[in-house]
Amino acid sequence: MKRYTKFSTALLLLGGVLAIAPPAGFAADTTQSALTTQTQQMDGLTTSRGEGVVSSRISSDFSAFAGSSANADALVTGLRNGSSITLTSTGTGTPTSTTFTPPTGKMGYGNVYTSLALAKQQLAGAGITEPTAQQLQASLMGGTVTNSAGQTTTMTGVLQLRADGMGWGQIAQHYGYKLGPVISGMKSSNAAMASAKAPATTAAGASSTTQTGSSKSGIVTGAGAAGENHGQGQGNAYGRGIVTGAGTGVGSGGGHGNAYGRGIVTGGGDMAGQSAARSGGQGKALGKGN
């Protein structure tokens, strides 16, 4: 009876373990799903924050690894566009450079980040944390690297494996690494960009700019054209006049100081007080039109 009880207990425990243990491939699928989520979020930030913001963030994350901001910029741009990449090593001796073209073609920013993160892991595994331009190329394109202890490692190349059709999880497994650090780093960058203040935009969606020395705040015509003020003087010109039916601006500034166009147009569409406006005065209407 006791033996039967012990046997039954063992079966129950084994069954519990089998029930709790996830099926084969479940962890890998979960990790890949997490990477896909972060990749899509990073790519989506190019719309809400702009490509320049995303590109700069990735470059900043990998500038120390790349050896310089210029190298990091070249990597991000080249991987993004599938264009030629030139890296330069300065060090303490004569600068050396290397140029290569990624075989992956154009890539989304999420994939750019993953490529660099895996290349960084690969070199760190070979004992190299401050790679030269040639070592960076080897980690991405394939080649042989030698660390400071004289140990040599032959690398297949992250981009080469990707171009051969391997997924990021497969590439990480090929090198014996996990995607966890890659996902964590990308998640942190995405959170930082998402919480940052969005760039100011105009009604048309373009980034707004500030121009020194000129301002245009006149009332527009019926056709939607802005009232113009032509500042020909040596100071600042401010267009604040009401425009005519034809869209001509009132109060052109042509003096040597600050010109303020504030004249009201006449019934016939002529500019009232034009000379006063040119010299800085405030011209008034000579007549009222119907």
C-alpha positions in Angstrom: 0.0 0.0 0.0 2.8 2.4 0.9 4.6 1.5 -2.4 1.5 2.2 -4.3 1.0 5.6 -2.6 4.6 6.6 -3.3 4.3 5.6 -6.9 1.0 7.6 -7.3 2.6 10.6 -5.6 5.6 10.4 -8.0 3.2 10.3 -11.0 1.2 13.2 -9.8 4.4 15.3 -9.3 5.7 14.4 -12.7 2.4 15.3 -14.3 2.4 18.6 -12.5 5.9 19.4 -13.9 4.8 18.4 -17.4 1.7 20.6 -17.1 3.7 23.6 -15.9 6.6 23.3 -18.3 6.0 25.3 -21.5 6.0 23.4 -24.8 9.2 23.3 -26.9 9.7 26.6 -28.8 7.3 28.6 -26.5 10.1 30.7 -25.0 11.6 31.3 -28.4 8.3 32.4 -29.8 7.7 34.7 -26.9 11.1 36.3 -27.3 10.6 36.8 -31.1 7.2 38.3 -30.4 8.7 40.8 -28.0 11.4 41.7 -30.5 8.8 42.2 -33.2 6.8 44.5 -31.0 9.8 46.7 -30.2 10.9 46.7 -33.8 7.5 47.9 -35.0 7.4 50.5 -32.3 10.7 51.9 -33.3 9.7 52.0 -37.0 6.5 53.7 -36.0 8.3 56.4 -34.2 9.7 57.7 -37.5 6.2 59.0 -38.1 5.4 60.5 -34.7 8.9 61.8 -33.9 10.6 61.9 -37.3 13.4 59.9 -38.9 16.0 62.3 -37.7 15.1 61.7 -34.1 15.1 57.9 -34.4 18.4 57.9 -36.4 20.1 60.1 -33.9 18.9 58.0 -31.0 20.3 54.8 -32.5 23.6 56.5 -33.4 23.9 57.8 -29.8 23.3 54.3 -28.4 26.1 52.8 -30.5 28.6 55.8 -30.8 30.9 54.4 -28.1 30.8 50.9 -29.7 31.4 52.4 -33.1 34.4 54.4 -31.9 32.9 57.8 -32.8 29.7 59.6 -33.6 30.8 59.8 -37.2 31.2 56.0 -37.5 27.8 55.5 -35.7 26.1 57.9 -38.1 27.7 56.1 -41.1 26.5 52.7 -39.8 22.9 53.8 -39.2 22.6 55.7 -42.5 24.2 52.9 -44.5 22.2 50.1 -42.9 19.0 52.1 -43.3 19.5 52.9 -47.0 21.6 49.8 -48.0 24.3 52.2 -49.1 28.1 52.2 -48.8 29.5 52.6 -45.3 32.9 54.0 -44.5 34.4 53.6 -41.0 37.5 55.2 -39.7 39.8 54.2 -36.8 41.8 57.0 -35.3 43.4 55.4 -32.2 46.9 56.7 -31.4 48.5 55.9 -34.7 47.8 56.7 -38.4 44.0 56.7 -39.1 42.8 53.7 -41.1 39.5 53.3 -42.8 37.4 50.6 -44.5 34.4 50.7 -46.8 31.7 48.1 -47.4 28.2 47.8 -48.7 25.6 45.8 -46.6 24.1 42.9 -48.5 20.8 43.3 -46.7 19.6 46.2 -48.8 17.3 48.8 -47.1 16.3 48.1 -43.5 13.9 49.5 -41.0 15.3 51.2 -38.0 14.3 48.3 -35.7 16.4 46.0 -37.8 19.2 48.5 -37.9 19.3 48.5 -34.1 19.1 44.7 -33.9 22.0 44.3 -36.4 24.3 46.6 -34.4 23.3 45.1 -31.0 24.1 41.6 -32.2 27.4 42.7 -33.8 28.3 44.3 -30.4 27.5 41.1 -28.6 29.5 39.1 -31.0 32.6 41.2 -30.6 32.2 41.3 -26.9 32.1 37.5 -26.9 35.4 37.5 -28.7 36.9 39.8 -26.0 36.6 43.0 -28.1 34.7 46.0 -26.6 36.4 48.8 -28.4 36.6 47.5 -32.0 38.6 49.0 -34.9 36.9 49.9 -38.2 38.1 46.5 -39.6 36.7 44.6 -36.6 33.4 46.3 -36.9 33.3 45.3 -40.6 34.1 41.7 -39.7 31.3 41.5 -37.1 28.8 42.7 -39.7 30.2 41.3 -43.0 32.3 38.4 -41.8 36.1 38.1 -41.3 38.8 37.3 -38.7 39.4 39.4 -35.6 42.2 39.3 -33.0 41.7 40.6 -29.5 44.3 42.2 -27.2 45.2 38.8 -25.8 46.2 37.5 -29.2 43.1 35.2 -29.5 41.7 35.0 -33.1 38.1 34.5 -33.9 36.5 33.9 -37.3 33.1 35.6 -37.7 30.4 34.8 -40.2 28.9 38.3 -40.1 25.5 39.4 -38.8 24.5 41.0 -42.1 25.6 38.1 -44.1 23.5 35.7 -42.1 20.5 38.0 -42.3 21.0 38.3 -46.1 21.1 34.5 -46.3 17.5 34.4 -44.9 18.1 33.7 -41.2 15.8 35.3 -38.6 17.2 37.4 -35.7 16.5 34.6 -33.2 18.4 32.1 -35.4 21.3 34.5 -35.7 21.5 35.0 -32.0 21.3 31.2 -31.5 24.0 30.8 -34.0 26.4 32.9 -31.9 25.1 31.4 -28.7 23.5 34.6 -27.5 20.0 35.6 -26.4 17.8 38.3 -27.8 16.9 39.6 -24.3 19.6 42.3 -24.1 18.7 43.5 -27.6 15.0 43.7 -26.7 15.8 45.5 -23.5 18.0 48.1 -25.2 15.5 48.8 -27.9 12.7 49.1 -25.4 14.6 51.6 -23.4 15.3 53.7 -26.6 11.7 53.5 -27.7 10.5 54.7 -24.3 12.9 57.6 -24.3 11.8 58.7 -27.8 8.1 58.3 -27.1 8.3 60.4 -23.9 10.3 63.1 -25.5 8.6 66.3 -26.6 7.4 66.0 -30.2 8.9 68.6 -32.7 6.7 71.6 -33.4 4.9 71.3 -36.7 2.8 73.6 -38.9 -0.8 72.9 -39.9 0.5 71.1 -43.0 2.6 68.8 -40.8 6.0 70.3 -41.6 8.4 71.2 -38.9 8.1 74.9 -38.0 11.2 77.1 -38.2 12.0 80.5 -36.7 13.4 83.2 -39.0 15.3 86.0 -37.5 14.7 89.5 -38.7 11.3 89.0 -40.5 7.7 88.4 -39.5 4.5 87.9 -41.5 1.2 88.3 -39.7 -1.0 90.0 -42.2 -4.6 89.0 -43.0 -4.8 86.7 -45.9 -6.7 87.1 -49.1 -9.9 85.2 -50.0 -7.7 82.9 -52.1 -5.7 82.0 -49.0 -2.5 83.9 -49.9 -0.7 85.6 -47.0 -0.4 89.3 -47.0 3.2 90.2 -47.8 5.4 92.9 -46.5 8.6 93.5 -48.3 11.3 94.7 -45.9 14.0 96.4 -47.9 15.6 98.4 -45.1 18.5 97.4 -42.9 16.3 96.6 -39.9 13.5 94.2 -39.2 10.3 94.3 -41.3 7.0 93.3 -39.9 4.1 92.7 -42.2 0.8 93.5 -40.4 -1.2 95.3 -43.0 -4.5 94.3 -44.3 -4.3 93.1 -47.9 -6.3 94.4 -50.9 -8.7 92.3 -52.9 -5.9 91.3 -55.3 -3.7 90.2 -52.4 -1.3 93.1 -52.3 0.2 93.8 -48.9 -0.3 97.1 -47.2 2.6 99.0 -45.7 5.8 98.0 -47.4 8.8 98.7 -45.3 11.7 100.4 -47.1 13.3 102.5 -44.4 16.7 102.1 -42.7 15.1 101.2 -39.4 12.2 99.0 -38.4 9.4 99.3 -40.9 5.8 98.6 -39.7 3.1 98.3 -42.3 -0.2 99.0 -40.6 -2.1 101.1 -43.2 -5.7 100.3 -44.1 -6.5 100.1 -47.8 -8.9 102.6 -49.4 -12.1 101.7 -51.1 -10.3 101.5 -54.4 -7.7 99.1 -53.1 -4.9 101.7 -52.7 -2.6 101.7 -49.7 -3.4 104.5 -47.4 -0.5 106.1 -45.5 2.2 104.4 -47.4 4.9 106.9 -46.9 4.1 107.1 -43.2 4.4 103.3 -43.0 7.7 103.3 -44.8 9.2 105.7 -42.3 7.9 103.8 -39.3 4.6 105.6 -38.9 1.1 104.3 -38.7 -0.8 105.3 -41.9 -4.6 105.8 -41.8 -7.1 105.3 -44.5 -7.9 108.4 -46.7 -11.3 107.1 -47.6 -13.7 104.3 -47.0 -14.8 102.1 -49.8 -18.1 100.4 -50.0 
